[in-house]
Amino acid sequence: MPRFLAHLRHAAALLLLPTLGLAQAALPVGSSYISARKSAGAFPLVAGGRAAPLYMSEDDWAGVQRAARDVQADIKRVTGREPLLLTDAPAAGPQPVVLVGTLGHSVLIDRLVQAGKLDAGELRGKWEKFVVQEVDNPLPGVKQALVVAGSDKRGTIYGLYDLSEQMGVSPWYWWADVPTQPQKSLYVVAGRHTLGEPKVKYRGIFINDEAPAFAEWSKEKFGGANHGVYEHMFELILRLKGNYLWPAMWGRMFSVDDPRNPELADEYGIVMGTSHHEPLTRAHAEWQKFGHGPWNYQTNDTTLRRFWRQGMQRMGTRENVVTVGMRGDGDEPMSEGSNIALLEKIVADQRQIIADVTHKPADQTPQMWALYKEVQEYYDKGMRVPDDVTLLLCDDNWGNLRKLPKLGDKPRKGGYGIYYHFDYVGGPRNYKWLNTNPLPRVREQLHLAHEYGANQIWVVNVGDLKPMELPISFFLDYAWNPDAIAADQVPAYTQRWAAQQFGSTYAAEIGDILAKYAKYNGRRKPELLDASTYSLATGEWAQVVADYNQLAARAEAINQKLPAADRAAYFELVLHPVLACANLNELYYTVALNHEAAKNKQANTNELAEKAKALFAKDAEISKRYNDIAGGKWHHMMDQMHIGYTAWHDEPKDVMPSVITLPAGTAIVPAVPVAAAPLGAYTAIEAEHYTQAVNAGPITWQRLPDLGRTGGAVEAVPVTAAPTAAPGGSSPHLEYAFTQAQAGPLVVQAYLAPTLDFTNTTGLRYAISVDDAAPQLVNLNADLEPEKGSRRWGQAVADNIVLKTTPLGPVAAGKHTLKFWRVDPGVVLEKLVLSDGTLPATYLGPPENTAAKPARALGSR
């Protein structure tokens, strides 16, 4: 069992340990190994007012030397003591030293190996691995050293940044203004510390859809998306144990706008790529500046080949994953005249260019082909690329994976990857403003990718980068080792992340707030909200607003207790999104009340209209407060339009929702509070509150805590198990006890996560029955086709739910058992509602009204 698994299970207790305030929040995997207290055999990194000097070879990578300077500054940031950073051999003496270097690229490290002081077997030939360990008498005259050694350049860099993170420096210290808790001493616990190798080879972000926020911010603060801003981004990615970046592209040219950009990326150790429609390292905007004629390979192939060749020549020997293939100009589909043969020829010609320019076979240069949108259809119809090209499989832009490798297929040399979204510009509606990505659902989808072997590249569209700090951390931590964060450990992860930013005192409370605001936003993204989203008549709207306002009150209360130094980071990461979303929901609720009052010509109609206008103005004030935080450091970052959408795209600015005012002289009636209408007879059960889970063979049922719009969810694992051929009898199923008040029809509504048929076969299926009746088969994915204009898909992702209704016929009064049968892998059940089919419409469905008794222990029956 990885140490981190056990560590997570004791997260609550660890938050109380009297070590560093943040040491226990070390991420992504591995246990804490730096403490403010001395222990037996511990290495004194800073003790007695002295910091151990850092030594490295002058022949080591420039990126390693730069990271060492960062650690030098981090040690001073934490302790006030700045260690010496030297490139000479350590002088003889009793003072402990830190030796840093890369195996095969550092004289210091190679000497330790030759002397038998360091086991190179754990590093040689490994990808991005490091070890941190104490070595006695490492060199002549040196009695004690802490060695930070890497298998390669990034391995050493990760080892250095792991020291910083362990001593309490958040990777978000610059990007989210997270302060550092001061310590007088730092001790590295005795032992050999390592994170092993990452499970996903290339792990990174796509800074995209970034206007007006990131675009205007970077222009104001740095003069554009130049090396000044990218240096901060490179460092952040490395501190988060990532290694890969797709740069800003809309109107921007990473290698042209500032030639220092690609040079510094390579020096830092960042593997560069370009987005799914920017072949051979050329930014989309470069064609408009340097290209000639149409972006059409049938009519302009010579010019396009010359254009792409120049891109490869510019890349030189720098680390890149080269995009191949072609989409239409401006990230549009290719013309209808395009065909598979043409696209295969384009890839073949591009690979010939790669081989010609690099003077080595094309398969020695990492490449990827993105099966984005309609390109997946080309693949499904038979288009193929060479085996060494990574197939980048994509989600539907809304966090639902569209396709995964088929189990049992012959392995590909280039493997598979995934392109995921935390931010998107497109239908059914843009979502760019705030984090709307609940981690339990993100983890569930990424778990599918890992289990099905899509582990070569993981890249996520993060929009403006801020305010996606938490999901970015999770994405990169999970990519390092998906096995280290189980479904029931996501809350502990969030709590630990909160501790890393704000210390242990309020970590549990802050972690819960972070989880709840993402859960609430995940119900329906803010850009999709309007006055009719929730039911006014049933009291649903009032409850949603009450939940948000309660969360805001909790967040405000913690803000008052935090030290002043934490206030900027807390506002950016926690308080702002909670306040902004609570206000936004109250705004639309007030508009709904206004419309209802106007319909009945009630006396409070105009008052409600004025209140709505005040809430609209408050939204702008909250955004301004964010833009002005930290002395205006993040000015423009909250400029994204988010109120008043009428189509998929955004307007130039927020638009006040329409309210109604009654003209003077209108005959009015007294205001009457909206009373919640009774829902009628029903039984609602959260999926995780089953009476019994029946397992069979290797298949068991697993709770997914907090995954869902109202409670948690349940799925059958392993997710790679073959479909159940004939559900029924003792095959895997969940049982839910319920009582039918009187004889009559029974209609079951199943609320399911909007998972797509990633197997690309029959659609994901389950079955349902009551008592001993034959199970009825239900297809979750009927007509759920994201790239064919499917209205049902648009509704599913907007609602973040698929609602399937199954009539089960007449049922006698009395006690019964509803059975939910496993058929296909990947089906995630959130909620069940039983009624006669005449319930009033609500968005979230009726609230649970059964006693949530502990379910029987899992076990085959």
C-alpha angles and dihedrals in degrees: 000000000000112000090239093063093058089040092056093049089059095041095122092053093044091056087068097051114125093232125097112334089241106021092099089060094068110149152243101004138335131062126281115274107171121078138172088228128074118242134180111296094000118153114239103231089168118004138144092015093301130106119213109248119246118233129190138159118265088225093063122108117290088232091056091050090049092050089049089056088052091053090048088056091044093055089052090046090056102036107017087238117112114205122218114257111208137171096202126091111276115267116244114263146103097275114111114240138196116233115201128186154118122260109253092009102064127066090205094055095041090053090054089053093048090050091051092244095118127040106230091186091084091054111030112105093001125131116241095332125150138182127206113196143144118251124193119219092358096168135012109292094004112110103186137018140171107221122208105186130171134199089223140355096288092041090062092043091052090049090054094047090046087061089053093048092046092052091054107268109135117221083231095058091117103025094049102021092242109176124221123240108234120238131185095209138026124197127185109218115240116263143062113297125196141145093213119220123324117256092218113055101207115032122175156116139264114220099208147141082035103153129138098007109042091025096055093037094053091045092052097042103034107013092255141324092321134138090282092069096032092056088062090047094049091051092048092051092050094046087053090052092250125133110185138076139182103197130222109288114172102105090339133107113200096200097036104041089058119003088202089068098078093036093055093043089059092044092051091048100250117148106221127214137166128232125275094275102040107089126203097004096299115135116230091243091056091072091059090050102038106013127095128210128355126339089243124121094199093060104022108031098133093056092045093051090051090048092051093044090057089053092055092045090053091050092059113167096334118127111265139150100221118220115224131187129051140253129185121287112286095020092297127141116272116260118279088251091065114104141185094260091055093049092048089051090050091054092046091051091047091052090051088055090050091051093045095050098041094041091225135088113290092240090068092066114073110243137176135197115202117219090207121165110314093007088075087061090057089054092046089052092054109276111148137185127199117291095249093060113097112236106223107208116202142211123232089263087262100077099270115120113233101196140008132185116281112252112248096022117137109272116255120225090226093042126198136291140181135238110206135183135227090160133027144181109208145055144016083016138328115257113192108125111081141356109288097164115110107208096223090062093042089052093048092054095042088049088059091052092050096045092049092050103254093140108126100086131010115181126167130199104234099174108208092000090233125100093026095080099126098044091045090054091048094046093053095040091050091047090056093057119353091181091063097067113055123194093262092049098064093093090051089049091053091048091050091049089052089050090052091057102035109016129253102289098084099013096115093050094043091047090054092049091050091050095046097049090051090047092050092046090047090061088071126346113247093244089060097050122109137156092278099050096099129034114265094185096057096044093250093125091051092051094049091052092046090053092050093046091049089052090049091051090052092049092048091050092056091046089060091053099047122095114263090248090063097050099090094049092043092052092049097045104031121001100047098055092044094049093043095050095043089053094046093052091047089050093057091041090054090049089052090051090048092053091048092048092048091051089059094035091238122180094243095056096103092040090057090048091055091047090053091051090050091051090050089053090047090057090059090048092053090050091049090051089056093046090051096046119119092018094308094307092143099039109159095016090111096045095107114124111239109154126074105021114172098172137018093280129066131254122233090263143358115295122214110241114247115268131182127234124189115229120241113277095033112144103244136188127216116278114262120197114242106257119209109248116225113261094216129229115338144130117225120188128182107231095239091058096075120152093225138357115215114203129191129198110318093345118100135164119251130196117228102204116220094358105136144049096276111010138347131306141227133220137172117251147243090049089205095061116120119256117276103253098206117014113209142076109039097345115126114292145141122239125211120188115216139163123232107214094205137000114275147099119328120210119183122204113196117200109207135177109257094252115166125222095269088175090061092218129098100341122261111294140191133172133225135196143157123237110323098338120126113272116256114222117230126189112216094195104049105141091352096134114145098191099046098065091261109182089199092056090050091052092046095054093040090052092035088224142083112219115201120186120204123182110214098186129239118340127194121240115268140051121341142166123234113206126205109196127207113231111149129024121254099037108139116197117202107169145353126212121190122194144125089274098258101101117137115254117270131167100227096030125242114319118256111276102176124094105262098228120179109270122237115271116273114263143128117270 
